[in-house]
Amino acid sequence: MFIQGDVLAFISLLIGTCVSSWALTMAYGLLFPSKSLVAQRAITESPWKCMGLGALVVATLGLFGVILIGSVPNPIVKLLGWVIVLSIFSVASVGMAGIALNAGERLRNMAPEMNYYAAFSRGAAVLIVACIVPIIGWLAFGPALYLASIGAGVKALRTRVAEEAPLAHVETA
């Protein structure tokens, strides 16, 4: 039997996770615009390759990191495992910013009066909230988005950008 405090704690955890995920996606997109645009291009041109690359990274590096965290009693090795796992999350954040840019661009096509920042913000929010939909979001959309964002992030970080991305999306008054 659940008491009211348990339910409130769970809902607060869910809201906090969504808000912090949205903020991290926005931060990566705004701090690293060139890499986010490369990730957007990668996910637009080859979404299945990005998802496959993400699955490969999780199956190799992710599994290795989790094994280091869970089975080796040496704290230095555990720290190395955490560094590997958190690095994968960081790469996924770069890819997620690209996917959010793509979603924002599609939202902006539907509502041309929307500015770039609002479209990017809403695209990130839609993707993150879709991941918490019971059953389908938890078991299908969330993991697929995570794998695709890792793949897009890896492609973005491996691609050299000749110059900084122009801020063509920024409108001046």
PyMOL commands that place a pseudoatom at each C-alpha (Angstrom):
pseudoatom trace, name=CA, resn=MET, resi=1, chain=A, elem=C, hetatm=0, pos=[0.000, 0.000, 0.000]
pseudoatom trace, name=CA, resn=PHE, resi=2, chain=A, elem=C, hetatm=0, pos=[1.340, 3.390, -0.981]
pseudoatom trace, name=CA, resn=ILE, resi=3, chain=A, elem=C, hetatm=0, pos=[1.066, 6.336, 1.303]
pseudoatom trace, name=CA, resn=GLN, resi=4, chain=A, elem=C, hetatm=0, pos=[0.579, 9.859, 0.074]
pseudoatom trace, name=CA, resn=GLY, resi=5, chain=A, elem=C, hetatm=0, pos=[4.216, 10.803, 0.664]
pseudoatom trace, name=CA, resn=ASP, resi=6, chain=A, elem=C, hetatm=0, pos=[5.464, 7.984, -1.599]
pseudoatom trace, name=CA, resn=VAL, resi=7, chain=A, elem=C, hetatm=0, pos=[3.213, 9.109, -4.424]
pseudoatom trace, name=CA, resn=LEU, resi=8, chain=A, elem=C, hetatm=0, pos=[4.275, 12.739, -3.988]
pseudoatom trace, name=CA, resn=ALA, resi=9, chain=A, elem=C, hetatm=0, pos=[7.947, 11.745, -3.919]
pseudoatom trace, name=CA, resn=PHE, resi=10, chain=A, elem=C, hetatm=0, pos=[7.557, 9.736, -7.139]
pseudoatom trace, name=CA, resn=ILE, resi=11, chain=A, elem=C, hetatm=0, pos=[5.756, 12.561, -8.950]
pseudoatom trace, name=CA, resn=SER, resi=12, chain=A, elem=C, hetatm=0, pos=[8.363, 15.062, -7.764]
pseudoatom trace, name=CA, resn=LEU, resi=13, chain=A, elem=C, hetatm=0, pos=[11.139, 12.764, -8.994]
pseudoatom trace, name=CA, resn=LEU, resi=14, chain=A, elem=C, hetatm=0, pos=[9.416, 12.445, -12.371]
pseudoatom trace, name=CA, resn=ILE, resi=15, chain=A, elem=C, hetatm=0, pos=[8.962, 16.210, -12.751]
pseudoatom trace, name=CA, resn=GLY, resi=16, chain=A, elem=C, hetatm=0, pos=[12.524, 16.901, -11.592]
pseudoatom trace, name=CA, resn=THR, resi=17, chain=A, elem=C, hetatm=0, pos=[13.939, 14.382, -14.052]
pseudoatom trace, name=CA, resn=CYS, resi=18, chain=A, elem=C, hetatm=0, pos=[11.982, 15.888, -16.935]
pseudoatom trace, name=CA, resn=VAL, resi=19, chain=A, elem=C, hetatm=0, pos=[12.957, 19.468, -16.103]
pseudoatom trace, name=CA, resn=SER, resi=20, chain=A, elem=C, hetatm=0, pos=[16.634, 18.619, -15.646]
pseudoatom trace, name=CA, resn=SER, resi=21, chain=A, elem=C, hetatm=0, pos=[16.706, 16.564, -18.864]
pseudoatom trace, name=CA, resn=TRP, resi=22, chain=A, elem=C, hetatm=0, pos=[15.095, 19.445, -20.747]
pseudoatom trace, name=CA, resn=ALA, resi=23, chain=A, elem=C, hetatm=0, pos=[17.586, 21.910, -19.267]
pseudoatom trace, name=CA, resn=LEU, resi=24, chain=A, elem=C, hetatm=0, pos=[20.554, 19.685, -20.148]
pseudoatom trace, name=CA, resn=THR, resi=25, chain=A, elem=C, hetatm=0, pos=[19.312, 19.297, -23.718]
pseudoatom trace, name=CA, resn=MET, resi=26, chain=A, elem=C, hetatm=0, pos=[18.850, 23.065, -24.037]
pseudoatom trace, name=CA, resn=ALA, resi=27, chain=A, elem=C, hetatm=0, pos=[22.289, 23.730, -22.543]
pseudoatom trace, name=CA, resn=TYR, resi=28, chain=A, elem=C, hetatm=0, pos=[24.068, 21.375, -24.933]
pseudoatom trace, name=CA, resn=GLY, resi=29, chain=A, elem=C, hetatm=0, pos=[22.194, 22.807, -27.900]
pseudoatom trace, name=CA, resn=LEU, resi=30, chain=A, elem=C, hetatm=0, pos=[23.005, 26.384, -26.969]
pseudoatom trace, name=CA, resn=LEU, resi=31, chain=A, elem=C, hetatm=0, pos=[26.605, 25.834, -25.842]
pseudoatom trace, name=CA, resn=PHE, resi=32, chain=A, elem=C, hetatm=0, pos=[27.617, 23.610, -28.750]
pseudoatom trace, name=CA, resn=PRO, resi=33, chain=A, elem=C, hetatm=0, pos=[25.567, 24.781, -31.735]
pseudoatom trace, name=CA, resn=SER, resi=34, chain=A, elem=C, hetatm=0, pos=[27.894, 23.411, -34.416]
pseudoatom trace, name=CA, resn=LYS, resi=35, chain=A, elem=C, hetatm=0, pos=[27.989, 19.914, -32.910]
pseudoatom trace, name=CA, resn=SER, resi=36, chain=A, elem=C, hetatm=0, pos=[24.220, 20.022, -32.377]
pseudoatom trace, name=CA, resn=LEU, resi=37, chain=A, elem=C, hetatm=0, pos=[23.679, 20.902, -36.021]
pseudoatom trace, name=CA, resn=VAL, resi=38, chain=A, elem=C, hetatm=0, pos=[25.960, 18.044, -37.098]
pseudoatom trace, name=CA, resn=ALA, resi=39, chain=A, elem=C, hetatm=0, pos=[23.955, 15.689, -34.855]
pseudoatom trace, name=CA, resn=GLN, resi=40, chain=A, elem=C, hetatm=0, pos=[20.735, 17.044, -36.358]
pseudoatom trace, name=CA, resn=ARG, resi=41, chain=A, elem=C, hetatm=0, pos=[22.035, 16.379, -39.850]
pseudoatom trace, name=CA, resn=ALA, resi=42, chain=A, elem=C, hetatm=0, pos=[23.158, 12.867, -38.863]
pseudoatom trace, name=CA, resn=ILE, resi=43, chain=A, elem=C, hetatm=0, pos=[19.790, 11.916, -37.376]
pseudoatom trace, name=CA, resn=THR, resi=44, chain=A, elem=C, hetatm=0, pos=[17.937, 13.397, -40.351]
pseudoatom trace, name=CA, resn=GLU, resi=45, chain=A, elem=C, hetatm=0, pos=[20.035, 11.646, -42.995]
pseudoatom trace, name=CA, resn=SER, resi=46, chain=A, elem=C, hetatm=0, pos=[20.392, 8.217, -41.380]
pseudoatom trace, name=CA, resn=PRO, resi=47, chain=A, elem=C, hetatm=0, pos=[18.278, 7.618, -38.259]
pseudoatom trace, name=CA, resn=TRP, resi=48, chain=A, elem=C, hetatm=0, pos=[18.626, 3.829, -38.368]
pseudoatom trace, name=CA, resn=LYS, resi=49, chain=A, elem=C, hetatm=0, pos=[22.410, 4.009, -38.646]
pseudoatom trace, name=CA, resn=CYS, resi=50, chain=A, elem=C, hetatm=0, pos=[22.456, 6.345, -35.647]
pseudoatom trace, name=CA, resn=MET, resi=51, chain=A, elem=C, hetatm=0, pos=[20.316, 3.922, -33.675]
pseudoatom trace, name=CA, resn=GLY, resi=52, chain=A, elem=C, hetatm=0, pos=[22.546, 0.995, -34.659]
pseudoatom trace, name=CA, resn=LEU, resi=53, chain=A, elem=C, hetatm=0, pos=[25.685, 2.909, -33.738]
pseudoatom trace, name=CA, resn=GLY, resi=54, chain=A, elem=C, hetatm=0, pos=[24.107, 3.836, -30.400]
pseudoatom trace, name=CA, resn=ALA, resi=55, chain=A, elem=C, hetatm=0, pos=[23.225, 0.197, -29.737]
pseudoatom trace, name=CA, resn=LEU, resi=56, chain=A, elem=C, hetatm=0, pos=[26.794, -0.806, -30.557]
pseudoatom trace, name=CA, resn=VAL, resi=57, chain=A, elem=C, hetatm=0, pos=[28.215, 1.794, -28.154]
pseudoatom trace, name=CA, resn=VAL, resi=58, chain=A, elem=C, hetatm=0, pos=[25.852, 0.732, -25.371]
pseudoatom trace, name=CA, resn=ALA, resi=59, chain=A, elem=C, hetatm=0, pos=[26.521, -2.973, -25.978]
pseudoatom trace, name=CA, resn=THR, resi=60, chain=A, elem=C, hetatm=0, pos=[30.292, -2.512, -25.820]
pseudoatom trace, name=CA, resn=LEU, resi=61, chain=A, elem=C, hetatm=0, pos=[31.327, 0.514, -23.783]
pseudoatom trace, name=CA, resn=GLY, resi=62, chain=A, elem=C, hetatm=0, pos=[28.156, 0.690, -21.706]
pseudoatom trace, name=CA, resn=LEU, resi=63, chain=A, elem=C, hetatm=0, pos=[28.278, -2.946, -20.736]
pseudoatom trace, name=CA, resn=PHE, resi=64, chain=A, elem=C, hetatm=0, pos=[31.999, -2.679, -19.978]
pseudoatom trace, name=CA, resn=GLY, resi=65, chain=A, elem=C, hetatm=0, pos=[31.388, 0.365, -17.755]
pseudoatom trace, name=CA, resn=VAL, resi=66, chain=A, elem=C, hetatm=0, pos=[28.564, -1.345, -15.867]
pseudoatom trace, name=CA, resn=ILE, resi=67, chain=A, elem=C, hetatm=0, pos=[30.701, -4.455, -15.354]
pseudoatom trace, name=CA, resn=LEU, resi=68, chain=A, elem=C, hetatm=0, pos=[33.508, -2.302, -13.952]
pseudoatom trace, name=CA, resn=ILE, resi=69, chain=A, elem=C, hetatm=0, pos=[31.085, -0.559, -11.600]
pseudoatom trace, name=CA, resn=GLY, resi=70, chain=A, elem=C, hetatm=0, pos=[29.389, -3.701, -10.349]
pseudoatom trace, name=CA, resn=SER, resi=71, chain=A, elem=C, hetatm=0, pos=[31.891, -6.489, -10.144]
pseudoatom trace, name=CA, resn=VAL, resi=72, chain=A, elem=C, hetatm=0, pos=[35.326, -5.093, -9.329]
pseudoatom trace, name=CA, resn=PRO, resi=73, chain=A, elem=C, hetatm=0, pos=[35.931, -4.147, -5.670]
pseudoatom trace, name=CA, resn=ASN, resi=74, chain=A, elem=C, hetatm=0, pos=[38.733, -1.669, -6.476]
pseudoatom trace, name=CA, resn=PRO, resi=75, chain=A, elem=C, hetatm=0, pos=[37.426, 1.939, -6.114]
pseudoatom trace, name=CA, resn=ILE, resi=76, chain=A, elem=C, hetatm=0, pos=[39.703, 3.256, -8.886]
pseudoatom trace, name=CA, resn=VAL, resi=77, chain=A, elem=C, hetatm=0, pos=[38.261, 0.713, -11.317]
pseudoatom trace, name=CA, resn=LYS, resi=78, chain=A, elem=C, hetatm=0, pos=[34.734, 1.623, -10.176]
pseudoatom trace, name=CA, resn=LEU, resi=79, chain=A, elem=C, hetatm=0, pos=[35.558, 5.275, -10.843]
pseudoatom trace, name=CA, resn=LEU, resi=80, chain=A, elem=C, hetatm=0, pos=[36.723, 4.346, -14.347]
pseudoatom trace, name=CA, resn=GLY, resi=81, chain=A, elem=C, hetatm=0, pos=[33.411, 2.519, -14.878]
pseudoatom trace, name=CA, resn=TRP, resi=82, chain=A, elem=C, hetatm=0, pos=[31.467, 5.600, -13.794]
pseudoatom trace, name=CA, resn=VAL, resi=83, chain=A, elem=C, hetatm=0, pos=[33.534, 7.790, -16.109]
pseudoatom trace, name=CA, resn=ILE, resi=84, chain=A, elem=C, hetatm=0, pos=[32.698, 5.488, -19.034]
pseudoatom trace, name=CA, resn=VAL, resi=85, chain=A, elem=C, hetatm=0, pos=[28.967, 5.416, -18.244]
pseudoatom trace, name=CA, resn=LEU, resi=86, chain=A, elem=C, hetatm=0, pos=[28.719, 9.162, -17.661]
pseudoatom trace, name=CA, resn=SER, resi=87, chain=A, elem=C, hetatm=0, pos=[30.686, 9.841, -20.855]
pseudoatom trace, name=CA, resn=ILE, resi=88, chain=A, elem=C, hetatm=0, pos=[28.075, 7.870, -22.769]
pseudoatom trace, name=CA, resn=PHE, resi=89, chain=A, elem=C, hetatm=0, pos=[25.358, 10.012, -21.166]
pseudoatom trace, name=CA, resn=SER, resi=90, chain=A, elem=C, hetatm=0, pos=[27.249, 13.147, -22.175]
pseudoatom trace, name=CA, resn=VAL, resi=91, chain=A, elem=C, hetatm=0, pos=[27.542, 11.971, -25.781]
pseudoatom trace, name=CA, resn=ALA, resi=92, chain=A, elem=C, hetatm=0, pos=[23.821, 11.173, -25.689]
pseudoatom trace, name=CA, resn=SER, resi=93, chain=A, elem=C, hetatm=0, pos=[23.124, 14.745, -24.586]
pseudoatom trace, name=CA, resn=VAL, resi=94, chain=A, elem=C, hetatm=0, pos=[24.869, 16.119, -27.677]
pseudoatom trace, name=CA, resn=GLY, resi=95, chain=A, elem=C, hetatm=0, pos=[22.803, 13.804, -29.862]
pseudoatom trace, name=CA, resn=MET, resi=96, chain=A, elem=C, hetatm=0, pos=[19.617, 14.658, -28.007]
pseudoatom trace, name=CA, resn=ALA, resi=97, chain=A, elem=C, hetatm=0, pos=[20.221, 18.345, -28.684]
pseudoatom trace, name=CA, resn=GLY, resi=98, chain=A, elem=C, hetatm=0, pos=[20.442, 17.523, -32.390]
pseudoatom trace, name=CA, resn=ILE, resi=99, chain=A, elem=C, hetatm=0, pos=[17.239, 15.506, -32.282]
pseudoatom trace, name=CA, resn=ALA, resi=100, chain=A, elem=C, hetatm=0, pos=[15.525, 18.338, -30.400]
pseudoatom trace, name=CA, resn=LEU, resi=101, chain=A, elem=C, hetatm=0, pos=[16.719, 20.785, -33.078]
pseudoatom trace, name=CA, resn=ASN, resi=102, chain=A, elem=C, hetatm=0, pos=[15.178, 18.502, -35.683]
pseudoatom trace, name=CA, resn=ALA, resi=103, chain=A, elem=C, hetatm=0, pos=[11.888, 18.302, -33.773]
pseudoatom trace, name=CA, resn=GLY, resi=104, chain=A, elem=C, hetatm=0, pos=[11.919, 22.067, -33.261]
pseudoatom trace, name=CA, resn=GLU, resi=105, chain=A, elem=C, hetatm=0, pos=[12.491, 22.640, -36.956]
pseudoatom trace, name=CA, resn=ARG, resi=106, chain=A, elem=C, hetatm=0, pos=[9.480, 20.480, -37.761]
pseudoatom trace, name=CA, resn=LEU, resi=107, chain=A, elem=C, hetatm=0, pos=[7.389, 22.332, -35.191]
pseudoatom trace, name=CA, resn=ARG, resi=108, chain=A, elem=C, hetatm=0, pos=[8.500, 25.613, -36.715]
pseudoatom trace, name=CA, resn=ASN, resi=109, chain=A, elem=C, hetatm=0, pos=[7.419, 24.403, -40.159]
pseudoatom trace, name=CA, resn=MET, resi=110, chain=A, elem=C, hetatm=0, pos=[3.929, 23.882, -38.728]
pseudoatom trace, name=CA, resn=ALA, resi=111, chain=A, elem=C, hetatm=0, pos=[3.887, 27.273, -36.985]
pseudoatom trace, name=CA, resn=PRO, resi=112, chain=A, elem=C, hetatm=0, pos=[6.131, 29.688, -38.932]
pseudoatom trace, name=CA, resn=GLU, resi=113, chain=A, elem=C, hetatm=0, pos=[5.551, 32.541, -36.451]
pseudoatom trace, name=CA, resn=MET, resi=114, chain=A, elem=C, hetatm=0, pos=[7.456, 30.603, -33.787]
pseudoatom trace, name=CA, resn=ASN, resi=115, chain=A, elem=C, hetatm=0, pos=[11.027, 31.780, -33.235]
pseudoatom trace, name=CA, resn=TYR, resi=116, chain=A, elem=C, hetatm=0, pos=[14.055, 29.492, -33.236]
pseudoatom trace, name=CA, resn=TYR, resi=117, chain=A, elem=C, hetatm=0, pos=[14.522, 29.306, -29.458]
pseudoatom trace, name=CA, resn=ALA, resi=118, chain=A, elem=C, hetatm=0, pos=[10.843, 28.562, -28.796]
pseudoatom trace, name=CA, resn=ALA, resi=119, chain=A, elem=C, hetatm=0, pos=[10.842, 25.832, -31.426]
pseudoatom trace, name=CA, resn=PHE, resi=120, chain=A, elem=C, hetatm=0, pos=[14.004, 24.255, -30.007]
pseudoatom trace, name=CA, resn=SER, resi=121, chain=A, elem=C, hetatm=0, pos=[12.640, 24.469, -26.470]
pseudoatom trace, name=CA, resn=ARG, resi=122, chain=A, elem=C, hetatm=0, pos=[9.306, 22.921, -27.400]
pseudoatom trace, name=CA, resn=GLY, resi=123, chain=A, elem=C, hetatm=0, pos=[10.964, 20.225, -29.488]
pseudoatom trace, name=CA, resn=ALA, resi=124, chain=A, elem=C, hetatm=0, pos=[13.099, 19.200, -26.511]
pseudoatom trace, name=CA, resn=ALA, resi=125, chain=A, elem=C, hetatm=0, pos=[10.082, 19.252, -24.194]
pseudoatom trace, name=CA, resn=VAL, resi=126, chain=A, elem=C, hetatm=0, pos=[7.962, 17.126, -26.537]
pseudoatom trace, name=CA, resn=LEU, resi=127, chain=A, elem=C, hetatm=0, pos=[10.693, 14.496, -26.854]
pseudoatom trace, name=CA, resn=ILE, resi=128, chain=A, elem=C, hetatm=0, pos=[11.353, 14.316, -23.128]
pseudoatom trace, name=CA, resn=VAL, resi=129, chain=A, elem=C, hetatm=0, pos=[7.701, 14.179, -22.109]
pseudoatom trace, name=CA, resn=ALA, resi=130, chain=A, elem=C, hetatm=0, pos=[7.049, 11.494, -24.734]
pseudoatom trace, name=CA, resn=CYS, resi=131, chain=A, elem=C, hetatm=0, pos=[9.602, 9.286, -22.963]
pseudoatom trace, name=CA, resn=ILE, resi=132, chain=A, elem=C, hetatm=0, pos=[7.534, 9.214, -19.760]
pseudoatom trace, name=CA, resn=VAL, resi=133, chain=A, elem=C, hetatm=0, pos=[4.328, 8.002, -21.382]
pseudoatom trace, name=CA, resn=PRO, resi=134, chain=A, elem=C, hetatm=0, pos=[3.500, 4.712, -19.659]
pseudoatom trace, name=CA, resn=ILE, resi=135, chain=A, elem=C, hetatm=0, pos=[4.484, 1.483, -21.397]
pseudoatom trace, name=CA, resn=ILE, resi=136, chain=A, elem=C, hetatm=0, pos=[5.110, 2.753, -24.950]
pseudoatom trace, name=CA, resn=GLY, resi=137, chain=A, elem=C, hetatm=0, pos=[7.328, 5.634, -23.836]
pseudoatom trace, name=CA, resn=TRP, resi=138, chain=A, elem=C, hetatm=0, pos=[9.170, 3.604, -21.221]
pseudoatom trace, name=CA, resn=LEU, resi=139, chain=A, elem=C, hetatm=0, pos=[9.760, 0.475, -23.283]
pseudoatom trace, name=CA, resn=ALA, resi=140, chain=A, elem=C, hetatm=0, pos=[9.851, 1.683, -26.900]
pseudoatom trace, name=CA, resn=PHE, resi=141, chain=A, elem=C, hetatm=0, pos=[10.215, 5.414, -27.489]
pseudoatom trace, name=CA, resn=GLY, resi=142, chain=A, elem=C, hetatm=0, pos=[12.589, 6.217, -24.625]
pseudoatom trace, name=CA, resn=PRO, resi=143, chain=A, elem=C, hetatm=0, pos=[15.161, 3.496, -25.345]
pseudoatom trace, name=CA, resn=ALA, resi=144, chain=A, elem=C, hetatm=0, pos=[14.972, 4.132, -29.111]
pseudoatom trace, name=CA, resn=LEU, resi=145, chain=A, elem=C, hetatm=0, pos=[15.501, 7.858, -28.565]
pseudoatom trace, name=CA, resn=TYR, resi=146, chain=A, elem=C, hetatm=0, pos=[18.400, 7.138, -26.199]
pseudoatom trace, name=CA, resn=LEU, resi=147, chain=A, elem=C, hetatm=0, pos=[20.134, 4.841, -28.699]
pseudoatom trace, name=CA, resn=ALA, resi=148, chain=A, elem=C, hetatm=0, pos=[19.560, 7.264, -31.585]
pseudoatom trace, name=CA, resn=SER, resi=149, chain=A, elem=C, hetatm=0, pos=[20.880, 10.168, -29.537]
pseudoatom trace, name=CA, resn=ILE, resi=150, chain=A, elem=C, hetatm=0, pos=[24.038, 8.236, -28.655]
pseudoatom trace, name=CA, resn=GLY, resi=151, chain=A, elem=C, hetatm=0, pos=[24.592, 7.408, -32.318]
pseudoatom trace, name=CA, resn=ALA, resi=152, chain=A, elem=C, hetatm=0, pos=[23.976, 11.000, -33.434]
pseudoatom trace, name=CA, resn=GLY, resi=153, chain=A, elem=C, hetatm=0, pos=[26.242, 12.260, -30.656]
pseudoatom trace, name=CA, resn=VAL, resi=154, chain=A, elem=C, hetatm=0, pos=[29.060, 9.917, -31.675]
pseudoatom trace, name=CA, resn=LYS, resi=155, chain=A, elem=C, hetatm=0, pos=[28.732, 11.012, -35.303]
pseudoatom trace, name=CA, resn=ALA, resi=156, chain=A, elem=C, hetatm=0, pos=[28.699, 14.673, -34.250]
pseudoatom trace, name=CA, resn=LEU, resi=157, chain=A, elem=C, hetatm=0, pos=[31.785, 14.330, -32.080]
pseudoatom trace, name=CA, resn=ARG, resi=158, chain=A, elem=C, hetatm=0, pos=[33.694, 12.408, -34.761]
pseudoatom trace, name=CA, resn=THR, resi=159, chain=A, elem=C, hetatm=0, pos=[32.921, 14.975, -37.462]
pseudoatom trace, name=CA, resn=ARG, resi=160, chain=A, elem=C, hetatm=0, pos=[35.261, 17.919, -37.811]
pseudoatom trace, name=CA, resn=VAL, resi=161, chain=A, elem=C, hetatm=0, pos=[33.561, 21.226, -38.290]
pseudoatom trace, name=CA, resn=ALA, resi=162, chain=A, elem=C, hetatm=0, pos=[35.587, 23.642, -40.414]
pseudoatom trace, name=CA, resn=GLU, resi=163, chain=A, elem=C, hetatm=0, pos=[34.169, 26.720, -38.731]
pseudoatom trace, name=CA, resn=GLU, resi=164, chain=A, elem=C, hetatm=0, pos=[31.663, 27.587, -36.103]
pseudoatom trace, name=CA, resn=ALA, resi=165, chain=A, elem=C, hetatm=0, pos=[28.069, 27.166, -37.161]
pseudoatom trace, name=CA, resn=PRO, resi=166, chain=A, elem=C, hetatm=0, pos=[26.582, 30.409, -38.320]
pseudoatom trace, name=CA, resn=LEU, resi=167, chain=A, elem=C, hetatm=0, pos=[23.799, 31.669, -36.154]
pseudoatom trace, name=CA, resn=ALA, resi=168, chain=A, elem=C, hetatm=0, pos=[21.456, 31.920, -39.111]
pseudoatom trace, name=CA, resn=HIS, resi=169, chain=A, elem=C, hetatm=0, pos=[18.565, 30.850, -36.927]
pseudoatom trace, name=CA, resn=VAL, resi=170, chain=A, elem=C, hetatm=0, pos=[18.937, 33.818, -34.598]
pseudoatom trace, name=CA, resn=GLU, resi=171, chain=A, elem=C, hetatm=0, pos=[16.652, 36.638, -35.574]
pseudoatom trace, name=CA, resn=THR, resi=172, chain=A, elem=C, hetatm=0, pos=[17.645, 40.208, -34.894]
pseudoatom trace, name=CA, resn=ALA, resi=173, chain=A, elem=C, hetatm=0, pos=[15.080, 42.837, -34.070]
for i in range(1, 173): cmd.bond("trace and resi %d" % i, "trace and resi %d" % (i + 1))
show_as sticks, trace
zoom trace
